[in-house]
Amino acid sequence: MHRRHAPSRARANRPGARATAAKTQKAKRGTIEMHAERVEDATGRIVSKAKSLIDRVKSEVVGHAPIDIGAEPTIDDALLAIKPRPAQTP
């Protein structure tokens, strides 16, 4: 049987290890920021297209639809003659 040795601390604490880790963190942040910018740009384009589509629908579809609201409803005499029932008591 072979015994595995724990990695030596000398490797983990070599002088350039922290600098390399810092560069990696900066690169990751740069990548995240780049993707965030792309998402923001795409979202702006989508919102702009949605607004123009809504405006077009309002002007072309709703603006040209015939609207007939009809005459004002009249009050029916039968409705005026209805009286509420008295409350039922035991």
C-alpha positions, 0 to 999 in steps of 0.5 A: 500500500502506498501512503498519500502525502499531504501537499507541502505547504511550500507549494501552497505558499509560494511567492506568486500564488497570491498575485496569481489569485488576485489576477484571477479575481480581477479577470473574473470581475472583468468577465462578470462586468462584461456580461452584465454590460451585455445583459444591460444592453440587451435589456435596453434593446428589448424594452425599446422594442416593446415600447415601440410595439405598444405604441404601434398597437395603440396607434394602428389597432386601437386607434382605428377600431370603431368604438361604440359606447352606446346610449346612456343606460336608462333607469327602469321604473321597475328597478326603482320600485324594488324595496329591500326585504326586512331583516328576518328576526327569530 
